Amino acid sequence: MDPISLEDLALLDVLQRIDQGQAPGRHASALRDRLIDAALAQLDEDGDTLSLTDAGVERCKSLRHRVAADAEAAQVIKEREESAAAQETETD
């Protein structure tokens, strides 16, 4: 399994910021438009507040799970390598 891409990590960061009320500013209109076009975010009725759609919330959850799974997999690999190194030392 390939580790999560930098693009997905950046998307997760943006989605989490929106979820926490720290949406990208008006200077990032291209990013806002892409999120809205992808149905991950929506502008509220006032047209100023960006919030996550249900799809955006689910995508955020999915990316969080992927990050956690990657961290767990990295830990398992590290433990295996340490175990193999210890066994190698014992046989020398």
N, CA, C and O atoms as CSV, one atom per row, in Angstrom:
chain,resi,resn,atom,element,x,y,z
A,1,MET,N,N,0.842,-1.171,0.000
A,1,MET,CA,C,0.000,0.000,0.000
A,1,MET,C,C,0.888,1.235,0.000
A,1,MET,O,O,1.816,1.351,0.801
A,2,ASP,N,N,0.595,2.139,-0.894
A,2,ASP,CA,C,1.367,3.370,-0.988
A,2,ASP,C,C,0.957,4.335,0.118
A,2,ASP,O,O,-0.214,4.388,0.493
A,3,PRO,N,N,1.906,5.092,0.636
A,3,PRO,CA,C,1.549,6.079,1.662
A,3,PRO,C,C,0.656,7.167,1.063
A,3,PRO,O,O,0.637,7.371,-0.150
A,4,ILE,N,N,-0.068,7.849,1.917
A,4,ILE,CA,C,-0.962,8.903,1.466
A,4,ILE,C,C,-0.166,9.984,0.749
A,4,ILE,O,O,0.939,10.330,1.165
A,5,SER,N,N,-0.727,10.508,-0.318
A,5,SER,CA,C,-0.015,11.502,-1.128
A,5,SER,C,C,-0.010,12.872,-0.448
A,5,SER,O,O,-0.830,13.157,0.425
A,6,LEU,N,N,0.922,13.695,-0.867
A,6,LEU,CA,C,1.001,15.055,-0.327
A,6,LEU,C,C,-0.246,15.853,-0.677
A,6,LEU,O,O,-0.694,16.691,0.105
A,7,GLU,N,N,-0.811,15.588,-1.863
A,7,GLU,CA,C,-2.031,16.284,-2.258
A,7,GLU,C,C,-3.181,15.947,-1.308
A,7,GLU,O,O,-3.943,16.827,-0.908
A,8,ASP,N,N,-3.300,14.658,-0.948
A,8,ASP,CA,C,-4.348,14.258,-0.020
A,8,ASP,C,C,-4.115,14.836,1.371
A,8,ASP,O,O,-5.066,15.211,2.056
A,9,LEU,N,N,-2.857,14.909,1.790
A,9,LEU,CA,C,-2.557,15.533,3.080
A,9,LEU,C,C,-2.926,17.015,3.076
A,9,LEU,O,O,-3.450,17.538,4.060
A,10,ALA,N,N,-2.646,17.679,1.962
A,10,ALA,CA,C,-2.995,19.100,1.854
A,10,ALA,C,C,-4.508,19.271,1.854
A,10,ALA,O,O,-5.033,20.190,2.482
A,11,LEU,N,N,-5.213,18.377,1.145
A,11,LEU,CA,C,-6.674,18.436,1.137
A,11,LEU,C,C,-7.219,18.230,2.544
A,11,LEU,O,O,-8.122,18.949,2.972
A,12,LEU,N,N,-6.677,17.258,3.262
A,12,LEU,CA,C,-7.107,17.015,4.637
A,12,LEU,C,C,-6.907,18.265,5.486
A,12,LEU,O,O,-7.786,18.632,6.267
A,13,ASP,N,N,-5.770,18.913,5.341
A,13,ASP,CA,C,-5.490,20.129,6.104
A,13,ASP,C,C,-6.521,21.208,5.802
A,13,ASP,O,O,-7.030,21.851,6.721
A,14,VAL,N,N,-6.832,21.412,4.542
A,14,VAL,CA,C,-7.804,22.438,4.157
A,14,VAL,C,C,-9.193,22.085,4.689
A,14,VAL,O,O,-9.889,22.944,5.228
A,15,LEU,N,N,-9.596,20.818,4.538
A,15,LEU,CA,C,-10.913,20.405,5.025
A,15,LEU,C,C,-11.025,20.564,6.536
A,15,LEU,O,O,-12.059,20.997,7.043
A,16,GLN,N,N,-9.962,20.214,7.253
A,16,GLN,CA,C,-9.986,20.374,8.711
A,16,GLN,C,C,-10.069,21.843,9.100
A,16,GLN,O,O,-10.763,22.196,10.053
A,17,ARG,N,N,-9.370,22.692,8.371
A,17,ARG,CA,C,-9.425,24.134,8.673
A,17,ARG,C,C,-10.839,24.680,8.443
A,17,ARG,O,O,-11.346,25.472,9.238
A,18,ILE,N,N,-11.466,24.246,7.345
A,18,ILE,CA,C,-12.833,24.687,7.075
A,18,ILE,C,C,-13.753,24.200,8.190
A,18,ILE,O,O,-14.607,24.945,8.670
A,19,ASP,N,N,-13.573,22.950,8.597
A,19,ASP,CA,C,-14.399,22.370,9.653
A,19,ASP,C,C,-14.248,23.138,10.966
A,19,ASP,O,O,-15.187,23.205,11.760
A,20,GLN,N,N,-13.071,23.715,11.193
A,20,GLN,CA,C,-12.802,24.480,12.415
A,20,GLN,C,C,-13.125,25.968,12.250
A,20,GLN,O,O,-12.824,26.777,13.128
A,21,GLY,N,N,-13.733,26.315,11.130
A,21,GLY,CA,C,-14.118,27.707,10.900
A,21,GLY,C,C,-12.995,28.584,10.400
A,21,GLY,O,O,-13.095,29.809,10.462
A,22,GLN,N,N,-11.928,27.985,9.906
A,22,GLN,CA,C,-10.783,28.748,9.391
A,22,GLN,C,C,-10.681,28.560,7.882
A,22,GLN,O,O,-9.646,28.137,7.366
A,23,ALA,N,N,-11.743,28.871,7.199
A,23,ALA,CA,C,-11.784,28.676,5.746
A,23,ALA,C,C,-10.755,29.560,5.054
A,23,ALA,O,O,-10.375,30.607,5.577
A,24,PRO,N,N,-10.302,29.133,3.868
A,24,PRO,CA,C,-9.374,29.970,3.109
A,24,PRO,C,C,-10.001,31.333,2.823
A,24,PRO,O,O,-11.208,31.439,2.609
A,25,GLY,N,N,-9.189,32.345,2.823
A,25,GLY,CA,C,-9.696,33.697,2.598
A,25,GLY,C,C,-10.107,33.933,1.159
A,25,GLY,O,O,-9.952,33.065,0.300
A,26,ARG,N,N,-10.622,35.097,0.918
A,26,ARG,CA,C,-11.075,35.454,-0.435
A,26,ARG,C,C,-9.932,35.428,-1.439
A,26,ARG,O,O,-10.165,35.242,-2.633
A,27,HIS,N,N,-8.706,35.612,-0.977
A,27,HIS,CA,C,-7.553,35.580,-1.876
A,27,HIS,C,C,-7.342,34.189,-2.474
A,27,HIS,O,O,-6.639,34.038,-3.474
A,28,ALA,N,N,-7.948,33.181,-1.863
A,28,ALA,CA,C,-7.820,31.803,-2.352
A,28,ALA,C,C,-9.087,31.390,-3.082
A,28,ALA,O,O,-9.604,30.293,-2.870
A,29,SER,N,N,-9.580,32.258,-3.932
A,29,SER,CA,C,-10.853,31.994,-4.602
A,29,SER,C,C,-10.794,30.762,-5.493
A,29,SER,O,O,-11.793,30.054,-5.617
A,30,ALA,N,N,-9.666,30.487,-6.110
A,30,ALA,CA,C,-9.554,29.294,-6.960
A,30,ALA,C,C,-9.718,28.023,-6.131
A,30,ALA,O,O,-10.382,27.079,-6.559
A,31,LEU,N,N,-9.120,28.000,-4.959
A,31,LEU,CA,C,-9.254,26.846,-4.067
A,31,LEU,C,C,-10.697,26.700,-3.605
A,31,LEU,O,O,-11.247,25.599,-3.611
A,32,ARG,N,N,-11.309,27.809,-3.206
A,32,ARG,CA,C,-12.711,27.772,-2.785
A,32,ARG,C,C,-13.598,27.239,-3.905
A,32,ARG,O,O,-14.471,26.403,-3.671
A,33,ASP,N,N,-13.372,27.725,-5.116
A,33,ASP,CA,C,-14.183,27.279,-6.256
A,33,ASP,C,C,-14.007,25.793,-6.520
A,33,ASP,O,O,-14.976,25.098,-6.824
A,34,ARG,N,N,-12.773,25.296,-6.406
A,34,ARG,CA,C,-12.523,23.867,-6.624
A,34,ARG,C,C,-13.224,23.016,-5.574
A,34,ARG,O,O,-13.789,21.972,-5.898
A,35,LEU,N,N,-13.191,23.453,-4.324
A,35,LEU,CA,C,-13.867,22.716,-3.257
A,35,LEU,C,C,-15.380,22.714,-3.462
A,35,LEU,O,O,-16.042,21.703,-3.228
A,36,ILE,N,N,-15.917,23.839,-3.894
A,36,ILE,CA,C,-17.357,23.931,-4.148
A,36,ILE,C,C,-17.730,23.082,-5.357
A,36,ILE,O,O,-18.726,22.360,-5.321
A,37,ASP,N,N,-16.938,23.160,-6.434
A,37,ASP,CA,C,-17.201,22.354,-7.636
A,37,ASP,C,C,-17.142,20.860,-7.349
A,37,ASP,O,O,-17.877,20.077,-7.952
A,38,ALA,N,N,-16.268,20.466,-6.430
A,38,ALA,CA,C,-16.130,19.055,-6.064
A,38,ALA,C,C,-17.177,18.635,-5.028
A,38,ALA,O,O,-17.188,17.487,-4.584
A,39,ALA,N,N,-18.046,19.558,-4.648
A,39,ALA,CA,C,-19.114,19.315,-3.671
A,39,ALA,C,C,-18.564,18.937,-2.294
A,39,ALA,O,O,-19.225,18.234,-1.529
A,40,LEU,N,N,-17.367,19.400,-1.985
A,40,LEU,CA,C,-16.783,19.160,-0.672
A,40,LEU,C,C,-17.086,20.302,0.292
A,40,LEU,O,O,-17.025,20.132,1.509
A,41,ALA,N,N,-17.413,21.462,-0.261
A,41,ALA,CA,C,-17.716,22.634,0.552
A,41,ALA,C,C,-18.815,23.439,-0.120
A,41,ALA,O,O,-19.101,23.287,-1.308
A,42,GLN,N,N,-19.417,24.296,0.684
A,42,GLN,CA,C,-20.481,25.159,0.162
A,42,GLN,C,C,-20.410,26.502,0.863
A,42,GLN,O,O,-19.956,26.610,2.002
A,43,LEU,N,N,-20.865,27.512,0.162
A,43,LEU,CA,C,-20.978,28.829,0.773
A,43,LEU,C,C,-22.332,28.914,1.454
A,43,LEU,O,O,-23.341,28.485,0.894
A,44,ASP,N,N,-22.357,29.462,2.647
A,44,ASP,CA,C,-23.628,29.642,3.348
A,44,ASP,C,C,-24.435,30.733,2.656
A,44,ASP,O,O,-23.959,31.379,1.723
A,45,GLU,N,N,-25.644,30.926,3.122
A,45,GLU,CA,C,-26.554,31.880,2.488
A,45,GLU,C,C,-25.982,33.283,2.408
A,45,GLU,O,O,-26.295,34.028,1.479
A,46,ASP,N,N,-25.151,33.652,3.366
A,46,ASP,CA,C,-24.568,34.994,3.344
A,46,ASP,C,C,-23.489,35.124,2.268
A,46,ASP,O,O,-23.072,36.233,1.932
A,47,GLY,N,N,-23.041,33.992,1.730
A,47,GLY,CA,C,-22.049,34.006,0.658
A,47,GLY,C,C,-20.629,34.236,1.127
A,47,GLY,O,O,-19.713,34.311,0.308
A,48,ASP,N,N,-20.429,34.349,2.429
A,48,ASP,CA,C,-19.092,34.612,2.964
A,48,ASP,C,C,-18.501,33.432,3.720
A,48,ASP,O,O,-17.280,33.297,3.801
A,49,THR,N,N,-19.346,32.584,4.267
A,49,THR,CA,C,-18.876,31.511,5.134
A,49,THR,C,C,-18.838,30.192,4.368
A,49,THR,O,O,-19.848,29.737,3.831
A,50,LEU,N,N,-17.672,29.600,4.331
A,50,LEU,CA,C,-17.486,28.312,3.669
A,50,LEU,C,C,-17.628,27.216,4.715
A,50,LEU,O,O,-17.027,27.287,5.787
A,51,SER,N,N,-18.423,26.207,4.397
A,51,SER,CA,C,-18.594,25.079,5.318
A,51,SER,C,C,-18.526,23.782,4.521
A,51,SER,O,O,-18.718,23.769,3.305
A,52,LEU,N,N,-18.249,22.699,5.230
A,52,LEU,CA,C,-18.156,21.399,4.577
A,52,LEU,C,C,-19.551,20.865,4.268
A,52,LEU,O,O,-20.484,21.041,5.051
A,53,THR,N,N,-19.677,20.220,3.133
A,53,THR,CA,C,-20.890,19.486,2.811
A,53,THR,C,C,-20.782,18.118,3.477
A,53,THR,O,O,-19.754,17.797,4.073
A,54,ASP,N,N,-21.836,17.315,3.377
A,54,ASP,CA,C,-21.762,15.951,3.906
A,54,ASP,C,C,-20.630,15.182,3.226
A,54,ASP,O,O,-19.920,14.407,3.868
A,55,ALA,N,N,-20.469,15.404,1.917
A,55,ALA,CA,C,-19.387,14.745,1.186
A,55,ALA,C,C,-18.024,15.205,1.690
A,55,ALA,O,O,-17.090,14.408,1.778
A,56,GLY,N,N,-17.910,16.484,2.018
A,56,GLY,CA,C,-16.662,17.016,2.557
A,56,GLY,C,C,-16.331,16.421,3.913
A,56,GLY,O,O,-15.174,16.113,4.200
A,57,VAL,N,N,-17.347,16.261,4.742
A,57,VAL,CA,C,-17.157,15.654,6.068
A,57,VAL,C,C,-16.693,14.207,5.907
A,57,VAL,O,O,-15.760,13.769,6.581
A,58,GLU,N,N,-17.348,13.469,5.014
A,58,GLU,CA,C,-16.978,12.070,4.800
A,58,GLU,C,C,-15.578,11.942,4.216
A,58,GLU,O,O,-14.831,11.041,4.595
A,59,ARG,N,N,-15.218,12.826,3.304
A,59,ARG,CA,C,-13.868,12.804,2.724
A,59,ARG,C,C,-12.830,13.100,3.799
A,59,ARG,O,O,-11.767,12.481,3.828
A,60,CYS,N,N,-13.132,14.032,4.669
A,60,CYS,CA,C,-12.240,14.377,5.771
A,60,CYS,C,C,-12.051,13.169,6.684
A,60,CYS,O,O,-10.926,12.847,7.066
A,61,LYS,N,N,-13.147,12.503,7.033
A,61,LYS,CA,C,-13.059,11.302,7.876
A,61,LYS,C,C,-12.219,10.230,7.200
A,61,LYS,O,O,-11.375,9.598,7.834
A,62,SER,N,N,-12.456,10.031,5.908
A,62,SER,CA,C,-11.717,9.016,5.161
A,62,SER,C,C,-10.220,9.305,5.162
A,62,SER,O,O,-9.406,8.403,5.357
A,63,LEU,N,N,-9.865,10.561,4.944
A,63,LEU,CA,C,-8.446,10.937,4.937
A,63,LEU,C,C,-7.830,10.784,6.325
A,63,LEU,O,O,-6.678,10.367,6.444
A,64,ARG,N,N,-8.578,11.113,7.371
A,64,ARG,CA,C,-8.068,10.933,8.742
A,64,ARG,C,C,-7.796,9.454,9.021
A,64,ARG,O,O,-6.776,9.098,9.612
A,65,HIS,N,N,-8.726,8.603,8.585
A,65,HIS,CA,C,-8.532,7.162,8.773
A,65,HIS,C,C,-7.307,6.677,8.002
A,65,HIS,O,O,-6.560,5.825,8.482
A,66,ARG,N,N,-7.109,7.223,6.814
A,66,ARG,CA,C,-5.955,6.821,5.999
A,66,ARG,C,C,-4.652,7.231,6.676
A,66,ARG,O,O,-3.692,6.461,6.693
A,67,VAL,N,N,-4.615,8.424,7.225
A,67,VAL,CA,C,-3.416,8.890,7.932
A,67,VAL,C,C,-3.142,7.991,9.140
A,67,VAL,O,O,-1.999,7.609,9.388
A,68,ALA,N,N,-4.189,7.659,9.884
A,68,ALA,CA,C,-4.023,6.791,11.057
A,68,ALA,C,C,-3.555,5.400,10.641
A,68,ALA,O,O,-2.696,4.814,11.298
A,69,ALA,N,N,-4.112,4.870,9.556
A,69,ALA,CA,C,-3.707,3.542,9.067
A,69,ALA,C,C,-2.259,3.554,8.604
A,69,ALA,O,O,-1.521,2.601,8.856
A,70,ASP,N,N,-1.845,4.618,7.933
A,70,ASP,CA,C,-0.449,4.731,7.496
A,70,ASP,C,C,0.493,4.791,8.692
A,70,ASP,O,O,1.561,4.177,8.673
A,71,ALA,N,N,0.108,5.522,9.726
A,71,ALA,CA,C,0.948,5.615,10.923
A,71,ALA,C,C,1.049,4.259,11.608
A,71,ALA,O,O,2.120,3.874,12.077
A,72,GLU,N,N,-0.060,3.539,11.666
A,72,GLU,CA,C,-0.047,2.221,12.288
A,72,GLU,C,C,0.806,1.250,11.473
A,72,GLU,O,O,1.568,0.464,12.037
A,73,ALA,N,N,0.677,1.304,10.158
A,73,ALA,CA,C,1.476,0.433,9.298
A,73,ALA,C,C,2.966,0.742,9.449
A,73,ALA,O,O,3.793,-0.169,9.475
A,74,ALA,N,N,3.299,2.011,9.546
A,74,ALA,CA,C,4.705,2.397,9.731
A,74,ALA,C,C,5.242,1.860,11.049
A,74,ALA,O,O,6.391,1.425,11.126
A,75,GLN,N,N,4.415,1.891,12.081
A,75,GLN,CA,C,4.832,1.369,13.387
A,75,GLN,C,C,5.067,-0.140,13.315
A,75,GLN,O,O,6.046,-0.641,13.869
A,76,VAL,N,N,4.175,-0.866,12.636
A,76,VAL,CA,C,4.331,-2.318,12.490
A,76,VAL,C,C,5.616,-2.637,11.735
A,76,VAL,O,O,6.364,-3.534,12.126
A,77,ILE,N,N,5.870,-1.910,10.663
A,77,ILE,CA,C,7.096,-2.130,9.884
A,77,ILE,C,C,8.329,-1.860,10.737
A,77,ILE,O,O,9.297,-2.619,10.692
A,78,LYS,N,N,8.294,-0.778,11.518
A,78,LYS,CA,C,9.427,-0.438,12.389
A,78,LYS,C,C,9.669,-1.551,13.401
A,78,LYS,O,O,10.812,-1.945,13.631
A,79,GLU,N,N,8.594,-2.059,14.008
A,79,GLU,CA,C,8.737,-3.131,14.993
A,79,GLU,C,C,9.299,-4.397,14.352
A,79,GLU,O,O,10.126,-5.079,14.956
A,80,ARG,N,N,8.865,-4.713,13.153
A,80,ARG,CA,C,9.385,-5.890,12.453
A,80,ARG,C,C,10.868,-5.746,12.156
A,80,ARG,O,O,11.643,-6.686,12.330
A,81,GLU,N,N,11.255,-4.548,11.704
A,81,GLU,CA,C,12.657,-4.307,11.397
A,81,GLU,C,C,13.516,-4.392,12.651
A,81,GLU,O,O,14.619,-4.936,12.615
A,82,GLU,N,N,13.014,-3.855,13.760
A,82,GLU,CA,C,13.754,-3.917,15.017
A,82,GLU,C,C,13.874,-5.359,15.500
A,82,GLU,O,O,14.916,-5.765,16.014
A,83,SER,N,N,12.815,-6.116,15.333
A,83,SER,CA,C,12.828,-7.519,15.732
A,83,SER,C,C,13.817,-8.313,14.879
A,83,SER,O,O,14.570,-9.141,15.389
A,84,ALA,N,N,13.800,-8.047,13.581
A,84,ALA,CA,C,14.724,-8.730,12.680
A,84,ALA,C,C,16.166,-8.363,13.003
A,84,ALA,O,O,17.050,-9.219,12.958
A,85,ALA,N,N,16.408,-7.107,13.326
A,85,ALA,CA,C,17.757,-6.667,13.683
A,85,ALA,C,C,18.205,-7.318,14.982
A,85,ALA,O,O,19.367,-7.703,15.116
A,86,ALA,N,N,17.301,-7.444,15.932
A,86,ALA,CA,C,17.647,-8.080,17.216
A,86,ALA,C,C,17.949,-9.563,17.007
A,86,ALA,O,O,18.875,-10.097,17.618
A,87,GLN,N,N,17.181,-10.228,16.152
A,87,GLN,CA,C,17.435,-11.635,15.881
A,87,GLN,C,C,18.760,-11.833,15.156
A,87,GLN,O,O,19.477,-12.806,15.386
A,88,GLU,N,N,19.060,-10.897,14.285
A,88,GLU,CA,C,20.321,-10.939,13.540
A,88,GLU,C,C,21.507,-10.801,14.489
A,88,GLU,O,O,22.522,-11.481,14.342
A,89,THR,N,N,21.357,-9.899,15.475
A,89,THR,CA,C,22.410,-9.674,16.463
A,89,THR,C,C,22.611,-10.918,17.325
A,89,THR,O,O,23.737,-11.266,17.681
A,90,GLU,N,N,21.498,-11.584,17.656
A,90,GLU,CA,C,21.589,-12.793,18.482
A,90,GLU,C,C,22.297,-13.939,17.763
A,90,GLU,O,O,22.973,-14.743,18.405
A,91,THR,N,N,22.152,-14.025,16.450
A,91,THR,CA,C,22.770,-15.117,15.697
A,91,THR,C,C,24.220,-14.840,15.350
A,91,THR,O,O,24.935,-15.750,14.929
A,92,ASP,N,N,24.664,-13.624,15.514
A,92,ASP,CA,C,26.068,-13.299,15.196
A,92,ASP,C,C,27.004,-13.691,16.284
A,92,ASP,O,O,28.212,-13.483,16.163
